[in-house]
Amino acid sequence: MSKVKTEDFKFFDPEELQKPFTGAETLVDHWWLPDAAGRVACYRGSAPQCNKDKRVADIIINSFDWAEGIIQIPVAYVGRNNGFYDHRHYQEA
């Protein structure tokens, strides 16, 4: 499997994703792949790199050279902004 380029990702601090906001999609007990700074990613800003099933994370972690482990976030709030996940968009509106 080929590696996906780091520049294809937008990274978020997990703490930021745990702040609820109007219009958010709520992801409960998903497994995420953090980078060396502990941030989690959305691919091209439109697909959170998480899964409800940890076995998926166990398999795909080797596809990302930036991934530094697997963490579970109890509740994450993400939103869509013109096809991009960005929770801050709704807070600014």
PDB file with one MODEL, atoms N, CA, C and O in Angstrom:
MODEL        1
ATOM      1  N   MET A   1       0.851  -1.178   0.000  1.00  0.00           N
ATOM      2  CA  MET A   1       0.000   0.000   0.000  1.00  0.00           C
ATOM      3  C   MET A   1       0.899   1.245   0.000  1.00  0.00           C
ATOM      4  O   MET A   1       1.847   1.324   0.781  1.00  0.00           O
ATOM      5  N   SER A   2       0.609   2.195  -0.855  1.00  0.00           N
ATOM      6  CA  SER A   2       1.426   3.393  -0.918  1.00  0.00           C
ATOM      7  C   SER A   2       1.065   4.353   0.211  1.00  0.00           C
ATOM      8  O   SER A   2      -0.067   4.386   0.695  1.00  0.00           O
ATOM      9  N   LYS A   3       2.050   5.120   0.603  1.00  0.00           N
ATOM     10  CA  LYS A   3       1.852   6.098   1.674  1.00  0.00           C
ATOM     11  C   LYS A   3       1.143   7.328   1.112  1.00  0.00           C
ATOM     12  O   LYS A   3       1.364   7.720  -0.034  1.00  0.00           O
ATOM     13  N   VAL A   4       0.291   7.926   1.940  1.00  0.00           N
ATOM     14  CA  VAL A   4      -0.411   9.148   1.565  1.00  0.00           C
ATOM     15  C   VAL A   4       0.423  10.328   2.054  1.00  0.00           C
ATOM     16  O   VAL A   4       0.973  10.281   3.154  1.00  0.00           O
ATOM     17  N   LYS A   5       0.522  11.379   1.253  1.00  0.00           N
ATOM     18  CA  LYS A   5       1.361  12.529   1.588  1.00  0.00           C
ATOM     19  C   LYS A   5       0.787  13.322   2.761  1.00  0.00           C
ATOM     20  O   LYS A   5      -0.422  13.532   2.854  1.00  0.00           O
ATOM     21  N   THR A   6       1.671  13.754   3.645  1.00  0.00           N
ATOM     22  CA  THR A   6       1.274  14.536   4.819  1.00  0.00           C
ATOM     23  C   THR A   6       0.542  15.809   4.418  1.00  0.00           C
ATOM     24  O   THR A   6      -0.388  16.226   5.109  1.00  0.00           O
ATOM     25  N   GLU A   7       0.941  16.432   3.319  1.00  0.00           N
ATOM     26  CA  GLU A   7       0.306  17.684   2.906  1.00  0.00           C
ATOM     27  C   GLU A   7      -1.149  17.501   2.465  1.00  0.00           C
ATOM     28  O   GLU A   7      -1.864  18.481   2.260  1.00  0.00           O
ATOM     29  N   ASP A   8      -1.584  16.254   2.321  1.00  0.00           N
ATOM     30  CA  ASP A   8      -2.981  15.981   1.978  1.00  0.00           C
ATOM     31  C   ASP A   8      -3.899  16.007   3.204  1.00  0.00           C
ATOM     32  O   ASP A   8      -5.096  15.744   3.084  1.00  0.00           O
ATOM     33  N   PHE A   9      -3.350  16.322   4.378  1.00  0.00           N
ATOM     34  CA  PHE A   9      -4.120  16.295   5.609  1.00  0.00           C
ATOM     35  C   PHE A   9      -4.200  17.661   6.280  1.00  0.00           C
ATOM     36  O   PHE A   9      -3.299  18.490   6.154  1.00  0.00           O
ATOM     37  N   LYS A  10      -5.295  17.873   6.992  1.00  0.00           N
ATOM     38  CA  LYS A  10      -5.457  19.029   7.863  1.00  0.00           C
ATOM     39  C   LYS A  10      -5.506  18.461   9.282  1.00  0.00           C
ATOM     40  O   LYS A  10      -6.255  17.520   9.544  1.00  0.00           O
ATOM     41  N   PHE A  11      -4.713  19.024  10.199  1.00  0.00           N
ATOM     42  CA  PHE A  11      -4.594  18.470  11.546  1.00  0.00           C
ATOM     43  C   PHE A  11      -5.287  19.343  12.578  1.00  0.00           C
ATOM     44  O   PHE A  11      -5.298  20.570  12.471  1.00  0.00           O
ATOM     45  N   PHE A  12      -5.870  18.686  13.586  1.00  0.00           N
ATOM     46  CA  PHE A  12      -6.589  19.349  14.669  1.00  0.00           C
ATOM     47  C   PHE A  12      -6.120  18.819  16.016  1.00  0.00           C
ATOM     48  O   PHE A  12      -5.785  17.642  16.145  1.00  0.00           O
ATOM     49  N   ASP A  13      -6.097  19.689  17.015  1.00  0.00           N
ATOM     50  CA  ASP A  13      -5.860  19.237  18.382  1.00  0.00           C
ATOM     51  C   ASP A  13      -7.112  18.512  18.862  1.00  0.00           C
ATOM     52  O   ASP A  13      -8.217  19.019  18.674  1.00  0.00           O
ATOM     53  N   PRO A  14      -6.969  17.335  19.477  1.00  0.00           N
ATOM     54  CA  PRO A  14      -8.150  16.603  19.944  1.00  0.00           C
ATOM     55  C   PRO A  14      -9.031  17.430  20.886  1.00  0.00           C
ATOM     56  O   PRO A  14     -10.252  17.279  20.881  1.00  0.00           O
ATOM     57  N   GLU A  15      -8.424  18.292  21.686  1.00  0.00           N
ATOM     58  CA  GLU A  15      -9.201  19.121  22.610  1.00  0.00           C
ATOM     59  C   GLU A  15     -10.155  20.051  21.853  1.00  0.00           C
ATOM     60  O   GLU A  15     -11.268  20.308  22.312  1.00  0.00           O
ATOM     61  N   GLU A  16      -9.720  20.550  20.703  1.00  0.00           N
ATOM     62  CA  GLU A  16     -10.572  21.422  19.895  1.00  0.00           C
ATOM     63  C   GLU A  16     -11.800  20.668  19.398  1.00  0.00           C
ATOM     64  O   GLU A  16     -12.894  21.228  19.326  1.00  0.00           O
ATOM     65  N   LEU A  17     -11.615  19.399  19.057  1.00  0.00           N
ATOM     66  CA  LEU A  17     -12.719  18.609  18.516  1.00  0.00           C
ATOM     67  C   LEU A  17     -13.703  18.163  19.593  1.00  0.00           C
ATOM     68  O   LEU A  17     -14.760  17.618  19.275  1.00  0.00           O
ATOM     69  N   GLN A  18     -13.371  18.385  20.847  1.00  0.00           N
ATOM     70  CA  GLN A  18     -14.255  17.974  21.936  1.00  0.00           C
ATOM     71  C   GLN A  18     -15.154  19.111  22.416  1.00  0.00           C
ATOM     72  O   GLN A  18     -15.853  18.968  23.419  1.00  0.00           O
ATOM     73  N   LYS A  19     -15.139  20.235  21.707  1.00  0.00           N
ATOM     74  CA  LYS A  19     -16.003  21.372  22.037  1.00  0.00           C
ATOM     75  C   LYS A  19     -17.234  21.335  21.136  1.00  0.00           C
ATOM     76  O   LYS A  19     -17.117  21.464  19.917  1.00  0.00           O
ATOM     77  N   PRO A  20     -18.426  21.158  21.738  1.00  0.00           N
ATOM     78  CA  PRO A  20     -19.639  21.094  20.910  1.00  0.00           C
ATOM     79  C   PRO A  20     -19.978  22.438  20.276  1.00  0.00           C
ATOM     80  O   PRO A  20     -19.613  23.488  20.806  1.00  0.00           O
ATOM     81  N   PHE A  21     -20.671  22.406  19.151  1.00  0.00           N
ATOM     82  CA  PHE A  21     -21.138  23.615  18.483  1.00  0.00           C
ATOM     83  C   PHE A  21     -22.345  23.266  17.617  1.00  0.00           C
ATOM     84  O   PHE A  21     -22.513  22.117  17.209  1.00  0.00           O
ATOM     85  N   THR A  22     -23.159  24.237  17.347  1.00  0.00           N
ATOM     86  CA  THR A  22     -24.367  24.046  16.553  1.00  0.00           C
ATOM     87  C   THR A  22     -24.012  23.581  15.149  1.00  0.00           C
ATOM     88  O   THR A  22     -23.133  24.156  14.507  1.00  0.00           O
ATOM     89  N   GLY A  23     -24.682  22.560  14.677  1.00  0.00           N
ATOM     90  CA  GLY A  23     -24.456  22.041  13.331  1.00  0.00           C
ATOM     91  C   GLY A  23     -23.402  20.960  13.243  1.00  0.00           C
ATOM     92  O   GLY A  23     -23.108  20.475  12.151  1.00  0.00           O
ATOM     93  N   ALA A  24     -22.824  20.572  14.371  1.00  0.00           N
ATOM     94  CA  ALA A  24     -21.742  19.583  14.348  1.00  0.00           C
ATOM     95  C   ALA A  24     -22.251  18.175  14.090  1.00  0.00           C
ATOM     96  O   ALA A  24     -23.363  17.812  14.473  1.00  0.00           O
ATOM     97  N   GLU A  25     -21.414  17.398  13.436  1.00  0.00           N
ATOM     98  CA  GLU A  25     -21.605  15.954  13.371  1.00  0.00           C
ATOM     99  C   GLU A  25     -20.868  15.399  14.581  1.00  0.00           C
ATOM    100  O   GLU A  25     -19.718  15.768  14.822  1.00  0.00           O
ATOM    101  N   THR A  26     -21.502  14.526  15.341  1.00  0.00           N
ATOM    102  CA  THR A  26     -20.902  13.990  16.561  1.00  0.00           C
ATOM    103  C   THR A  26     -20.374  12.586  16.293  1.00  0.00           C
ATOM    104  O   THR A  26     -21.109  11.707  15.842  1.00  0.00           O
ATOM    105  N   LEU A  27     -19.091  12.390  16.575  1.00  0.00           N
ATOM    106  CA  LEU A  27     -18.452  11.084  16.422  1.00  0.00           C
ATOM    107  C   LEU A  27     -18.160  10.558  17.826  1.00  0.00           C
ATOM    108  O   LEU A  27     -17.396  11.176  18.568  1.00  0.00           O
ATOM    109  N   VAL A  28     -18.754   9.433  18.197  1.00  0.00           N
ATOM    110  CA  VAL A  28     -18.635   8.888  19.550  1.00  0.00           C
ATOM    111  C   VAL A  28     -17.744   7.648  19.548  1.00  0.00           C
ATOM    112  O   VAL A  28     -17.941   6.714  18.771  1.00  0.00           O
ATOM    113  N   ASP A  29     -16.743   7.672  20.459  1.00  0.00           N
ATOM    114  CA  ASP A  29     -15.840   6.533  20.667  1.00  0.00           C
ATOM    115  C   ASP A  29     -15.140   6.069  19.399  1.00  0.00           C
ATOM    116  O   ASP A  29     -15.045   4.869  19.142  1.00  0.00           O
ATOM    117  N   HIS A  30     -14.654   7.007  18.614  1.00  0.00           N
ATOM    118  CA  HIS A  30     -13.908   6.665  17.403  1.00  0.00           C
ATOM    119  C   HIS A  30     -12.403   6.613  17.717  1.00  0.00           C
ATOM    120  O   HIS A  30     -11.909   7.284  18.623  1.00  0.00           O
ATOM    121  N   TRP A  31     -11.715   5.807  16.945  1.00  0.00           N
ATOM    122  CA  TRP A  31     -10.259   5.656  17.061  1.00  0.00           C
ATOM    123  C   TRP A  31      -9.598   6.527  16.001  1.00  0.00           C
ATOM    124  O   TRP A  31      -9.968   6.489  14.828  1.00  0.00           O
ATOM    125  N   TRP A  32      -8.614   7.313  16.433  1.00  0.00           N
ATOM    126  CA  TRP A  32      -7.940   8.292  15.580  1.00  0.00           C
ATOM    127  C   TRP A  32      -6.443   7.992  15.539  1.00  0.00           C
ATOM    128  O   TRP A  32      -5.900   7.334  16.426  1.00  0.00           O
ATOM    129  N   LEU A  33      -5.790   8.490  14.487  1.00  0.00           N
ATOM    130  CA  LEU A  33      -4.338   8.351  14.323  1.00  0.00           C
ATOM    131  C   LEU A  33      -3.685   9.707  14.587  1.00  0.00           C
ATOM    132  O   LEU A  33      -3.752  10.584  13.725  1.00  0.00           O
ATOM    133  N   PRO A  34      -3.060   9.908  15.737  1.00  0.00           N
ATOM    134  CA  PRO A  34      -2.410  11.189  16.006  1.00  0.00           C
ATOM    135  C   PRO A  34      -1.031  11.280  15.347  1.00  0.00           C
ATOM    136  O   PRO A  34      -0.380  10.269  15.080  1.00  0.00           O
ATOM    137  N   ASP A  35      -0.603  12.532  15.093  1.00  0.00           N
ATOM    138  CA  ASP A  35       0.755  12.756  14.599  1.00  0.00           C
ATOM    139  C   ASP A  35       1.686  12.933  15.803  1.00  0.00           C
ATOM    140  O   ASP A  35       1.260  12.760  16.945  1.00  0.00           O
ATOM    141  N   ALA A  36       2.939  13.274  15.555  1.00  0.00           N
ATOM    142  CA  ALA A  36       3.929  13.417  16.632  1.00  0.00           C
ATOM    143  C   ALA A  36       3.541  14.507  17.630  1.00  0.00           C
ATOM    144  O   ALA A  36       3.942  14.449  18.793  1.00  0.00           O
ATOM    145  N   ALA A  37       2.767  15.498  17.187  1.00  0.00           N
ATOM    146  CA  ALA A  37       2.328  16.580  18.070  1.00  0.00           C
ATOM    147  C   ALA A  37       1.021  16.235  18.796  1.00  0.00           C
ATOM    148  O   ALA A  37       0.512  17.041  19.575  1.00  0.00           O
ATOM    149  N   GLY A  38       0.483  15.042  18.543  1.00  0.00           N
ATOM    150  CA  GLY A  38      -0.757  14.623  19.179  1.00  0.00           C
ATOM    151  C   GLY A  38      -2.018  15.090  18.483  1.00  0.00           C
ATOM    152  O   GLY A  38      -3.126  14.892  18.983  1.00  0.00           O
ATOM    153  N   ARG A  39      -1.843  15.721  17.308  1.00  0.00           N
ATOM    154  CA  ARG A  39      -3.007  16.202  16.552  1.00  0.00           C
ATOM    155  C   ARG A  39      -3.583  15.070  15.717  1.00  0.00           C
ATOM    156  O   ARG A  39      -2.863  14.160  15.307  1.00  0.00           O
ATOM    157  N   VAL A  40      -4.900  15.132  15.464  1.00  0.00           N
ATOM    158  CA  VAL A  40      -5.564  14.146  14.619  1.00  0.00           C
ATOM    159  C   VAL A  40      -5.893  14.785  13.276  1.00  0.00           C
ATOM    160  O   VAL A  40      -5.908  16.010  13.153  1.00  0.00           O
ATOM    161  N   ALA A  41      -6.156  13.959  12.274  1.00  0.00           N
ATOM    162  CA  ALA A  41      -6.211  14.460  10.903  1.00  0.00           C
ATOM    163  C   ALA A  41      -7.540  14.239  10.207  1.00  0.00           C
ATOM    164  O   ALA A  41      -8.315  13.341  10.537  1.00  0.00           O
ATOM    165  N   CYS A  42      -7.766  15.111   9.216  1.00  0.00           N
ATOM    166  CA  CYS A  42      -8.816  14.923   8.219  1.00  0.00           C
ATOM    167  C   CYS A  42      -8.118  14.895   6.871  1.00  0.00           C
ATOM    168  O   CYS A  42      -7.321  15.781   6.561  1.00  0.00           O
ATOM    169  N   TYR A  43      -8.416  13.881   6.069  1.00  0.00           N
ATOM    170  CA  TYR A  43      -7.810  13.753   4.747  1.00  0.00           C
ATOM    171  C   TYR A  43      -8.367  14.823   3.818  1.00  0.00           C
ATOM    172  O   TYR A  43      -9.580  14.926   3.638  1.00  0.00           O
ATOM    173  N   ARG A  44      -7.490  15.608   3.237  1.00  0.00           N
ATOM    174  CA  ARG A  44      -7.854  16.706   2.336  1.00  0.00           C
ATOM    175  C   ARG A  44      -8.936  17.589   2.945  1.00  0.00           C
ATOM    176  O   ARG A  44      -9.708  18.234   2.235  1.00  0.00           O
ATOM    177  N   GLY A  45      -8.975  17.603   4.270  1.00  0.00           N
ATOM    178  CA  GLY A  45      -9.920  18.446   4.982  1.00  0.00           C
ATOM    179  C   GLY A  45     -11.347  17.952   4.949  1.00  0.00           C
ATOM    180  O   GLY A  45     -12.230  18.605   5.506  1.00  0.00           O
ATOM    181  N   SER A  46     -11.609  16.801   4.303  1.00  0.00           N
ATOM    182  CA  SER A  46     -13.005  16.387   4.151  1.00  0.00           C
ATOM    183  C   SER A  46     -13.338  15.035   4.763  1.00  0.00           C
ATOM    184  O   SER A  46     -14.512  14.667   4.796  1.00  0.00           O
ATOM    185  N   ALA A  47     -12.379  14.293   5.239  1.00  0.00           N
ATOM    186  CA  ALA A  47     -12.665  12.969   5.793  1.00  0.00           C
ATOM    187  C   ALA A  47     -11.855  12.743   7.063  1.00  0.00           C
ATOM    188  O   ALA A  47     -10.640  12.556   6.999  1.00  0.00           O
ATOM    189  N   PRO A  48     -12.525  12.758   8.228  1.00  0.00           N
ATOM    190  CA  PRO A  48     -11.793  12.502   9.479  1.00  0.00           C
ATOM    191  C   PRO A  48     -11.110  11.141   9.426  1.00  0.00           C
ATOM    192  O   PRO A  48     -11.713  10.154   9.004  1.00  0.00           O
ATOM    193  N   GLN A  49      -9.867  11.094   9.849  1.00  0.00           N
ATOM    194  CA  GLN A  49      -9.120   9.841   9.849  1.00  0.00           C
ATOM    195  C   GLN A  49      -9.371   9.106  11.158  1.00  0.00           C
ATOM    196  O   GLN A  49      -8.515   9.039  12.040  1.00  0.00           O
ATOM    197  N   CYS A  50     -10.576   8.560  11.250  1.00  0.00           N
ATOM    198  CA  CYS A  50     -10.977   7.825  12.441  1.00  0.00           C
ATOM    199  C   CYS A  50     -11.928   6.713  12.030  1.00  0.00           C
ATOM    200  O   CYS A  50     -12.444   6.687  10.913  1.00  0.00           O
ATOM    201  N   ASN A  51     -12.145   5.794  12.968  1.00  0.00           N
ATOM    202  CA  ASN A  51     -13.079   4.714  12.709  1.00  0.00           C
ATOM    203  C   ASN A  51     -13.615   4.206  14.026  1.00  0.00           C
ATOM    204  O   ASN A  51     -12.904   4.215  15.031  1.00  0.00           O
ATOM    205  N   LYS A  52     -14.839   3.770  14.035  1.00  0.00           N
ATOM    206  CA  LYS A  52     -15.475   3.212  15.231  1.00  0.00           C
ATOM    207  C   LYS A  52     -14.817   1.885  15.611  1.00  0.00           C
ATOM    208  O   LYS A  52     -14.816   1.505  16.782  1.00  0.00           O
ATOM    209  N   ASP A  53     -14.262   1.188  14.634  1.00  0.00           N
ATOM    210  CA  ASP A  53     -13.651  -0.127  14.837  1.00  0.00           C
ATOM    211  C   ASP A  53     -12.129   0.016  14.918  1.00  0.00           C
ATOM    212  O   ASP A  53     -11.489   0.376  13.930  1.00  0.00           O
ATOM    213  N   LYS A  54     -11.551  -0.261  16.080  1.00  0.00           N
ATOM    214  CA  LYS A  54     -10.110  -0.105  16.262  1.00  0.00           C
ATOM    215  C   LYS A  54      -9.307  -0.995  15.321  1.00  0.00           C
ATOM    216  O   LYS A  54      -8.171  -0.666  14.978  1.00  0.00           O
ATOM    217  N   ARG A  55      -9.883  -2.115  14.900  1.00  0.00           N
ATOM    218  CA  ARG A  55      -9.154  -3.009  13.990  1.00  0.00           C
ATOM    219  C   ARG A  55      -8.812  -2.310  12.681  1.00  0.00           C
ATOM    220  O   ARG A  55      -7.785  -2.608  12.072  1.00  0.00           O
ATOM    221  N   VAL A  56      -9.659  -1.386  12.243  1.00  0.00           N
ATOM    222  CA  VAL A  56      -9.374  -0.626  11.018  1.00  0.00           C
ATOM    223  C   VAL A  56      -8.149   0.260  11.248  1.00  0.00           C
ATOM    224  O   VAL A  56      -7.249   0.317  10.411  1.00  0.00           O
ATOM    225  N   ALA A  57      -8.125   0.946  12.385  1.00  0.00           N
ATOM    226  CA  ALA A  57      -6.966   1.796  12.708  1.00  0.00           C
ATOM    227  C   ALA A  57      -5.692   0.968  12.798  1.00  0.00           C
ATOM    228  O   ALA A  57      -4.638   1.399  12.330  1.00  0.00           O
ATOM    229  N   ASP A  58      -5.778  -0.216  13.395  1.00  0.00           N
ATOM    230  CA  ASP A  58      -4.612  -1.106  13.508  1.00  0.00           C
ATOM    231  C   ASP A  58      -4.042  -1.456  12.134  1.00  0.00           C
ATOM    232  O   ASP A  58      -2.830  -1.607  11.977  1.00  0.00           O
ATOM    233  N   ILE A  59      -4.913  -1.584  11.151  1.00  0.00           N
ATOM    234  CA  ILE A  59      -4.481  -1.960   9.797  1.00  0.00           C
ATOM    235  C   ILE A  59      -3.935  -0.766   9.025  1.00  0.00           C
ATOM    236  O   ILE A  59      -2.895  -0.877   8.376  1.00  0.00           O
ATOM    237  N   ILE A  60      -4.626   0.383   9.084  1.00  0.00           N
ATOM    238  CA  ILE A  60      -4.230   1.501   8.220  1.00  0.00           C
ATOM    239  C   ILE A  60      -3.118   2.373   8.786  1.00  0.00           C
ATOM    240  O   ILE A  60      -2.573   3.203   8.059  1.00  0.00           O
ATOM    241  N   ILE A  61      -2.766   2.215  10.047  1.00  0.00           N
ATOM    242  CA  ILE A  61      -1.733   3.079  10.639  1.00  0.00           C
ATOM    243  C   ILE A  61      -0.437   3.045   9.830  1.00  0.00           C
ATOM    244  O   ILE A  61       0.255   4.060   9.737  1.00  0.00           O
ATOM    245  N   ASN A  62      -0.104   1.921   9.257  1.00  0.00           N
ATOM    246  CA  ASN A  62       1.145   1.804   8.488  1.00  0.00           C
ATOM    247  C   ASN A  62       1.095   2.524   7.147  1.00  0.00           C
ATOM    248  O   ASN A  62       2.113   2.632   6.464  1.00  0.00           O
ATOM    249  N   SER A  63      -0.070   3.013   6.767  1.00  0.00           N
ATOM    250  CA  SER A  63      -0.205   3.746   5.507  1.00  0.00           C
ATOM    251  C   SER A  63       0.181   5.213   5.646  1.00  0.00           C
ATOM    252  O   SER A  63       0.328   5.913   4.644  1.00  0.00           O
ATOM    253  N   PHE A  64       0.344   5.677   6.870  1.00  0.00           N
ATOM    254  CA  PHE A  64       0.587   7.093   7.122  1.00  0.00           C
ATOM    255  C   PHE A  64       1.911   7.281   7.850  1.00  0.00           C
ATOM    256  O   PHE A  64       2.046   6.883   9.008  1.00  0.00           O
ATOM    257  N   ASP A  65       2.888   7.883   7.180  1.00  0.00           N
ATOM    258  CA  ASP A  65       4.179   8.058   7.835  1.00  0.00           C
ATOM    259  C   ASP A  65       4.130   9.079   8.968  1.00  0.00           C
ATOM    260  O   ASP A  65       5.060   9.131   9.772  1.00  0.00           O
ATOM    261  N   TRP A  66       3.092   9.881   9.057  1.00  0.00           N
ATOM    262  CA  TRP A  66       2.959  10.849  10.142  1.00  0.00           C
ATOM    263  C   TRP A  66       2.294  10.259  11.380  1.00  0.00           C
ATOM    264  O   TRP A  66       2.377  10.856  12.453  1.00  0.00           O
ATOM    265  N   ALA A  67       1.632   9.099  11.263  1.00  0.00           N
ATOM    266  CA  ALA A  67       0.876   8.518  12.377  1.00  0.00           C
ATOM    267  C   ALA A  67       1.820   8.001  13.462  1.00  0.00           C
ATOM    268  O   ALA A  67       2.782   7.286  13.182  1.00  0.00           O
ATOM    269  N   GLU A  68       1.524   8.377  14.699  1.00  0.00           N
ATOM    270  CA  GLU A  68       2.382   8.022  15.833  1.00  0.00           C
ATOM    271  C   GLU A  68       1.659   7.163  16.861  1.00  0.00           C
ATOM    272  O   GLU A  68       2.086   7.110  18.014  1.00  0.00           O
ATOM    273  N   GLY A  69       0.605   6.507  16.488  1.00  0.00           N
ATOM    274  CA  GLY A  69      -0.130   5.666  17.417  1.00  0.00           C
ATOM    275  C   GLY A  69      -1.615   5.718  17.115  1.00  0.00           C
ATOM    276  O   GLY A  69      -2.045   6.199  16.067  1.00  0.00           O
ATOM    277  N   ILE A  70      -2.378   5.212  18.057  1.00  0.00           N
ATOM    278  CA  ILE A  70      -3.835   5.175  17.925  1.00  0.00           C
ATOM    279  C   ILE A  70      -4.434   5.639  19.240  1.00  0.00           C
ATOM    280  O   ILE A  70      -4.053   5.150  20.304  1.00  0.00           O
ATOM    281  N   ILE A  71      -5.370   6.581  19.177  1.00  0.00           N
ATOM    282  CA  ILE A  71      -6.047   7.045  20.384  1.00  0.00           C
ATOM    283  C   ILE A  71      -7.551   6.988  20.178  1.00  0.00           C
ATOM    284  O   ILE A  71      -8.039   7.057  19.050  1.00  0.00           O
ATOM    285  N   GLN A  72      -8.270   6.862  21.267  1.00  0.00           N
ATOM    286  CA  GLN A  72      -9.726   6.919  21.188  1.00  0.00           C
ATOM    287  C   GLN A  72     -10.181   8.245  21.777  1.00  0.00           C
ATOM    288  O   GLN A  72      -9.769   8.626  22.873  1.00  0.00           O
ATOM    289  N   ILE A  73     -11.032   8.940  21.041  1.00  0.00           N
ATOM    290  CA  ILE A  73     -11.626  10.188  21.513  1.00  0.00           C
ATOM    291  C   ILE A  73     -13.084   9.869  21.840  1.00  0.00           C
ATOM    292  O   ILE A  73     -13.844   9.468  20.958  1.00  0.00           O
ATOM    293  N   PRO A  74     -13.483  10.046  23.120  1.00  0.00           N
ATOM    294  CA  PRO A  74     -14.852   9.679  23.516  1.00  0.00           C
ATOM    295  C   PRO A  74     -15.931  10.393  22.706  1.00  0.00           C
ATOM    296  O   PRO A  74     -16.899   9.768  22.274  1.00  0.00           O
ATOM    297  N   VAL A  75     -15.768  11.702  22.499  1.00  0.00           N
ATOM    298  CA  VAL A  75     -16.737  12.470  21.709  1.00  0.00           C
ATOM    299  C   VAL A  75     -15.964  13.517  20.916  1.00  0.00           C
ATOM    300  O   VAL A  75     -15.194  14.288  21.489  1.00  0.00           O
ATOM    301  N   ALA A  76     -16.166  13.548  19.601  1.00  0.00           N
ATOM    302  CA  ALA A  76     -15.556  14.565  18.745  1.00  0.00           C
ATOM    303  C   ALA A  76     -16.655  15.223  17.927  1.00  0.00           C
ATOM    304  O   ALA A  76     -17.562  14.556  17.428  1.00  0.00           O
ATOM    305  N   TYR A  77     -16.562  16.542  17.796  1.00  0.00           N
ATOM    306  CA  TYR A  77     -17.538  17.312  17.025  1.00  0.00           C
ATOM    307  C   TYR A  77     -16.845  17.876  15.792  1.00  0.00           C
ATOM    308  O   TYR A  77     -15.865  18.612  15.901  1.00  0.00           O
ATOM    309  N   VAL A  78     -17.361  17.525  14.627  1.00  0.00           N
ATOM    310  CA  VAL A  78     -16.807  18.021  13.372  1.00  0.00           C
ATOM    311  C   VAL A  78     -17.938  18.616  12.561  1.00  0.00           C
ATOM    312  O   VAL A  78     -19.098  18.247  12.746  1.00  0.00           O
ATOM    313  N   GLY A  79     -17.613  19.532  11.665  1.00  0.00           N
ATOM    314  CA  GLY A  79     -18.632  20.171  10.837  1.00  0.00           C
ATOM    315  C   GLY A  79     -18.194  20.277   9.406  1.00  0.00           C
ATOM    316  O   GLY A  79     -17.008  20.159   9.098  1.00  0.00           O
ATOM    317  N   ARG A  80     -19.136  20.498   8.540  1.00  0.00           N
ATOM    318  CA  ARG A  80     -18.827  20.665   7.114  1.00  0.00           C
ATOM    319  C   ARG A  80     -18.878  22.130   6.745  1.00  0.00           C
ATOM    320  O   ARG A  80     -19.787  22.859   7.142  1.00  0.00           O
ATOM    321  N   ASN A  81     -17.888  22.550   5.979  1.00  0.00           N
ATOM    322  CA  ASN A  81     -17.809  23.917   5.470  1.00  0.00           C
ATOM    323  C   ASN A  81     -17.392  23.805   4.013  1.00  0.00           C
ATOM    324  O   ASN A  81     -16.202  23.721   3.710  1.00  0.00           O
ATOM    325  N   ASN A  82     -18.357  23.804   3.119  1.00  0.00           N
ATOM    326  CA  ASN A  82     -18.072  23.675   1.688  1.00  0.00           C
ATOM    327  C   ASN A  82     -17.255  22.417   1.382  1.00  0.00           C
ATOM    328  O   ASN A  82     -16.303  22.453   0.603  1.00  0.00           O
ATOM    329  N   GLY A  83     -17.646  21.311   2.008  1.00  0.00           N
ATOM    330  CA  GLY A  83     -16.955  20.051   1.771  1.00  0.00           C
ATOM    331  C   GLY A  83     -15.773  19.827   2.671  1.00  0.00           C
ATOM    332  O   GLY A  83     -15.142  18.772   2.596  1.00  0.00           O
ATOM    333  N   PHE A  84     -15.446  20.778   3.524  1.00  0.00           N
ATOM    334  CA  PHE A  84     -14.309  20.637   4.425  1.00  0.00           C
ATOM    335  C   PHE A  84     -14.785  20.522   5.862  1.00  0.00           C
ATOM    336  O   PHE A  84     -15.688  21.244   6.285  1.00  0.00           O
ATOM    337  N   TYR A  85     -14.190  19.632   6.595  1.00  0.00           N
ATOM    338  CA  TYR A  85     -14.474  19.529   8.019  1.00  0.00           C
ATOM    339  C   TYR A  85     -13.717  20.638   8.720  1.00  0.00           C
ATOM    340  O   TYR A  85     -12.491  20.716   8.634  1.00  0.00           O
ATOM    341  N   ASP A  86     -14.439  21.483   9.404  1.00  0.00           N
ATOM    342  CA  ASP A  86     -13.782  22.559  10.151  1.00  0.00           C
ATOM    343  C   ASP A  86     -14.742  23.036  11.222  1.00  0.00           C
ATOM    344  O   ASP A  86     -15.655  23.813  10.942  1.00  0.00           O
ATOM    345  N   HIS A  87     -14.542  22.582  12.431  1.00  0.00           N
ATOM    346  CA  HIS A  87     -15.447  22.912  13.525  1.00  0.00           C
ATOM    347  C   HIS A  87     -15.453  24.404  13.836  1.00  0.00           C
ATOM    348  O   HIS A  87     -16.445  24.912  14.358  1.00  0.00           O
ATOM    349  N   ARG A  88     -14.390  25.107  13.535  1.00  0.00           N
ATOM    350  CA  ARG A  88     -14.311  26.537  13.866  1.00  0.00           C
ATOM    351  C   ARG A  88     -15.240  27.386  12.994  1.00  0.00           C
ATOM    352  O   ARG A  88     -15.655  28.469  13.407  1.00  0.00           O
ATOM    353  N   HIS A  89     -15.566  26.909  11.805  1.00  0.00           N
ATOM    354  CA  HIS A  89     -16.445  27.667  10.911  1.00  0.00           C
ATOM    355  C   HIS A  89     -17.763  28.016  11.600  1.00  0.00           C
ATOM    356  O   HIS A  89     -18.242  29.146  11.508  1.00  0.00           O
ATOM    357  N   TYR A  90     -18.333  27.050  12.278  1.00  0.00           N
ATOM    358  CA  TYR A  90     -19.628  27.276  12.895  1.00  0.00           C
ATOM    359  C   TYR A  90     -19.535  28.196  14.106  1.00  0.00           C
ATOM    360  O   TYR A  90     -20.496  28.905  14.405  1.00  0.00           O
ATOM    361  N   GLN A  91     -18.424  28.204  14.799  1.00  0.00           N
ATOM    362  CA  GLN A  91     -18.253  29.070  15.953  1.00  0.00           C
ATOM    363  C   GLN A  91     -18.115  30.535  15.517  1.00  0.00           C
ATOM    364  O   GLN A  91     -18.492  31.442  16.260  1.00  0.00           O
ATOM    365  N   GLU A  92     -17.584  30.761  14.331  1.00  0.00           N
ATOM    366  CA  GLU A  92     -17.364  32.121  13.854  1.00  0.00           C
ATOM    367  C   GLU A  92     -18.623  32.715  13.220  1.00  0.00           C
ATOM    368  O   GLU A  92     -18.763  33.936  13.150  1.00  0.00           O
ATOM    369  N   ALA A  93     -19.525  31.875  12.767  1.00  0.00           N
ATOM    370  CA  ALA A  93     -20.735  32.345  12.067  1.00  0.00           C
ATOM    371  C   ALA A  93     -21.702  33.032  13.008  1.00  0.00           C
ATOM    372  O   ALA A  93     -22.764  33.483  12.581  1.00  0.00           O
TER     373      ALA A  93
ENDMDL
END
